[in-house]
Amino acid sequence: MTFSETSARIIASQICTNEGDEFGLVESFAQVCNFLNDNPDRLSSRAKATAPSIPFTSSGLQVLAKTYFTAYRKSDLPVIPGTVPDDIVSVVMMEAFGYTQRDADRIKIEHQLAMSAENCVGALLERYLDSVLRPYGWYWCCGSFVKAVDFIRHDQGMNWLTLQIKNRDNSENSSSSAIRNGTPIQKWFRSFSRTGATNWSKLPPLMQGYNLSEQGFTDYVRAYLLKERQRTQQAP
């Protein structure tokens, strides 16, 4: 079956809620499917297992569209962990670093909250980039069904340009980075794990000229989390 961008748009429009800027992702979804049609090796193994015919059939497009918009609607507001901290962690902190029982217990809880927050940063970074890049013809590969690629667009010759985004320089192992070998995928990471310095000054050529910055990212995160907190508080 021949892939149809029109069918992808229609299916995405049917699943889209038209709330906020979600409708603007209809074209993004259609182009992501178009990219997969041109580059079938970029479809993740999980997506292949779910719907082997993706993206050429109506049912396959339905699966991808639901995955895409469900991922977009999923809140990236950190949640309080449901796990109970290990008591031995407090013992190790007291004996190794000299903390009191009270301070060790407090830090143990705060560490859980910090880890919950850290786990959201990568997703928040992609949301920020989408908010800036989408008006310029970049399409967000939301939903994690495109392997090793987070943003795509066409160049003037209608060739695909591909970006992979990481929050830190140590966010992937060697097997993950090997997926890019022999491909034109450009990778960029936001921060250095050893120094904490940011990497906005070393954006790859494909990402330059859009006024991307750490201040812009910070402002976006504050506004997004405020909106999400208000939304969750209003939910029944």
C-alpha positions as CSV (number, residue, x, y, z in Angstrom):
1,M,0.0,0.0,0.0
2,T,1.3,3.4,-1.0
3,F,1.8,5.9,1.8
4,S,-0.5,8.9,1.7
5,E,0.4,12.2,3.5
6,T,-3.3,13.2,3.1
7,S,-4.4,10.1,5.0
8,A,-1.9,10.8,7.7
9,R,-3.2,14.3,8.1
10,I,-6.9,13.2,8.2
11,I,-6.2,10.5,10.8
12,A,-4.2,13.0,12.9
13,S,-6.9,15.6,12.6
14,Q,-9.4,13.1,13.9
15,I,-7.3,12.2,17.0
16,C,-6.2,15.8,17.6
17,T,-8.3,17.7,20.2
18,N,-7.6,21.2,18.8
19,E,-6.7,22.3,22.3
20,G,-3.8,24.7,22.8
21,D,-1.3,24.3,20.0
22,E,-2.0,20.6,19.4
23,F,-3.6,21.2,16.0
24,G,-0.2,22.5,14.8
25,L,1.2,19.0,15.3
26,V,-1.1,17.5,12.6
27,E,1.4,18.5,9.9
28,S,4.3,17.4,12.1
29,F,2.8,14.0,12.4
30,A,2.2,13.7,8.7
31,Q,5.8,14.7,7.9
32,V,7.2,12.3,10.5
33,C,5.3,9.5,8.8
34,N,6.6,10.8,5.4
35,F,10.1,10.6,6.8
36,L,9.5,7.0,8.0
37,N,8.2,6.2,4.5
38,D,11.5,7.4,3.1
39,N,13.6,5.9,5.9
40,P,11.8,2.7,7.1
41,D,15.0,1.7,9.1
42,R,14.3,4.7,11.4
43,L,11.1,3.1,12.8
44,S,11.7,1.8,16.3
45,S,11.6,-1.9,17.0
46,R,8.7,-1.3,19.5
47,A,6.6,0.3,16.8
48,K,7.4,-2.5,14.4
49,A,6.2,-5.0,16.9
50,T,3.0,-3.1,17.6
51,A,2.0,-2.6,14.0
52,P,4.3,-4.2,11.4
53,S,2.5,-2.5,8.6
54,I,3.3,1.0,9.8
55,P,3.1,3.5,8.2
56,F,1.5,2.3,5.0
57,T,-2.0,1.2,6.2
58,S,-4.8,3.1,7.9
59,S,-4.6,0.9,11.0
60,G,-0.8,1.5,11.1
61,L,-1.3,5.3,10.9
62,Q,-3.9,5.1,13.6
63,V,-1.5,3.4,15.9
64,L,1.2,5.9,15.2
65,A,-1.1,8.9,15.6
66,K,-2.4,7.7,19.0
67,T,1.2,7.2,20.1
68,Y,2.2,10.6,18.9
69,F,-0.6,12.6,20.5
70,T,-0.7,10.6,23.7
71,A,3.0,11.4,24.2
72,Y,2.3,15.1,23.5
73,R,-0.5,15.2,26.0
74,K,1.4,13.4,28.7
75,S,2.4,15.9,31.4
76,D,6.1,16.4,32.0
77,L,5.3,17.9,35.5
78,P,7.5,15.9,38.0
79,V,5.5,13.7,40.4
80,I,6.3,12.7,43.9
81,P,7.9,9.3,43.8
82,G,5.7,6.4,45.1
83,T,8.7,4.4,46.2
84,V,10.0,4.3,49.8
85,P,13.7,5.3,50.3
86,D,16.1,2.6,51.5
87,D,16.9,3.1,55.2
88,I,20.4,1.9,54.7
89,V,21.1,5.0,52.5
90,S,20.7,7.2,55.6
91,V,23.2,4.9,57.5
92,V,25.7,5.2,54.7
93,M,25.4,9.0,54.6
94,M,25.8,9.3,58.4
95,E,28.8,7.0,58.5
96,A,30.5,8.2,55.3
97,F,29.8,11.9,55.4
98,G,28.9,12.7,59.0
99,Y,25.3,13.7,58.5
100,T,22.9,13.5,61.4
101,Q,20.0,11.1,61.2
102,R,17.6,14.0,60.6
103,D,19.6,15.6,57.8
104,A,20.3,12.2,56.2
105,D,16.6,11.4,56.1
106,R,15.7,14.8,54.7
107,I,18.4,14.6,52.0
108,K,17.2,11.2,51.0
109,I,13.7,12.5,50.3
110,E,15.0,15.5,48.6
111,H,17.2,13.3,46.4
112,Q,14.1,11.4,45.3
113,L,12.4,14.7,44.3
114,A,15.5,15.9,42.5
115,M,15.7,12.7,40.5
116,S,12.0,13.0,39.6
117,A,12.7,16.5,38.4
118,E,15.8,15.5,36.5
119,N,13.9,12.7,34.7
120,C,11.7,15.4,33.1
121,V,14.3,17.7,31.8
122,G,15.0,15.9,28.6
123,A,11.3,15.9,27.6
124,L,11.0,19.6,28.6
125,L,14.0,20.4,26.4
126,E,12.3,18.8,23.4
127,R,9.1,20.7,24.1
128,Y,11.0,24.0,24.3
129,L,12.8,23.3,21.0
130,D,9.5,22.4,19.3
131,S,7.9,25.6,20.5
132,V,10.7,27.6,18.8
133,L,11.5,25.4,15.8
134,R,8.0,24.4,14.6
135,P,7.1,27.7,12.9
136,Y,10.3,27.4,10.8
137,G,9.3,24.0,9.3
138,W,10.9,21.7,11.8
139,Y,8.8,18.6,12.8
140,W,9.0,17.0,16.3
141,C,9.3,13.2,16.3
142,C,7.2,13.0,19.5
143,G,6.3,9.6,20.8
144,S,9.7,7.8,20.6
145,F,8.8,5.7,17.6
146,V,11.5,7.3,15.4
147,K,14.9,5.8,16.2
148,A,17.7,8.2,17.1
149,V,16.0,11.2,15.6
150,D,14.1,13.9,17.5
151,F,13.5,16.7,14.9
152,I,13.3,16.6,11.1
153,R,12.8,19.1,8.2
154,H,13.4,19.3,4.5
155,D,16.2,21.4,3.0
156,Q,15.8,23.4,-0.2
157,G,16.5,20.3,-2.2
158,M,13.8,18.4,-0.3
159,N,16.4,16.2,1.4
160,W,15.7,15.3,5.0
161,L,17.7,17.1,7.8
162,T,17.8,15.2,11.1
163,L,18.6,16.2,14.6
164,Q,19.1,14.1,17.8
165,I,18.8,16.0,21.1
166,K,20.3,15.0,24.4
167,N,20.1,17.0,27.7
168,R,23.7,16.1,28.9
169,D,26.9,14.9,27.3
170,N,26.6,11.6,29.2
171,S,23.0,10.8,28.3
172,E,23.7,7.9,26.1
173,N,26.0,4.8,26.0
174,S,28.2,3.7,23.2
175,S,25.7,1.3,21.7
176,S,23.1,4.1,21.5
177,S,25.6,6.5,19.9
178,A,26.6,3.8,17.4
179,I,23.1,4.1,15.8
180,R,24.2,7.4,14.2
181,N,27.3,6.0,12.6
182,G,27.2,6.4,8.9
183,T,24.2,8.6,9.0
184,P,23.7,12.4,8.5
185,I,22.0,12.7,11.9
186,Q,23.4,15.7,13.8
187,K,23.6,15.4,17.6
188,W,23.5,18.2,20.1
189,F,23.5,18.1,23.9
190,R,22.5,20.9,26.2
191,S,24.9,20.6,29.2
192,F,28.2,19.2,30.3
193,S,28.0,16.7,33.2
194,R,31.5,17.5,34.5
195,T,31.2,21.2,34.7
196,G,27.5,22.1,34.6
197,A,28.2,24.5,31.7
198,T,25.7,24.8,28.9
199,N,26.3,24.1,25.3
200,W,24.1,26.7,23.5
201,S,27.1,28.4,22.0
202,K,27.9,25.2,20.1
203,L,24.6,24.6,18.4
204,P,25.0,22.6,15.2
205,P,24.5,24.6,12.0
206,L,21.0,23.2,11.5
207,M,19.9,24.7,14.9
208,Q,21.5,28.1,14.5
209,G,19.6,31.3,13.8
210,Y,16.6,30.6,15.9
211,N,17.6,32.5,19.1
212,L,17.7,29.3,21.2
213,S,19.2,29.9,24.6
214,E,19.4,28.7,28.2
215,Q,17.3,31.7,29.3
216,G,14.7,30.9,26.7
217,F,14.6,27.3,27.9
218,T,14.4,28.4,31.6
219,D,11.5,30.8,30.8
220,Y,9.7,28.0,28.9
221,V,10.1,25.5,31.7
222,R,8.8,27.9,34.3
223,A,5.7,28.8,32.2
224,Y,5.0,25.2,31.2
225,L,5.3,23.9,34.8
226,L,3.1,26.7,36.1
227,K,0.5,25.9,33.5
228,E,0.7,22.1,34.3
229,R,0.4,22.7,38.0
230,Q,-2.7,24.8,37.5
231,R,-4.2,22.3,35.2
232,T,-3.6,19.3,37.5
233,Q,-5.1,21.3,40.5
234,Q,-8.2,22.0,38.5
235,A,-8.7,18.4,37.3
236,P,-11.5,16.6,39.1
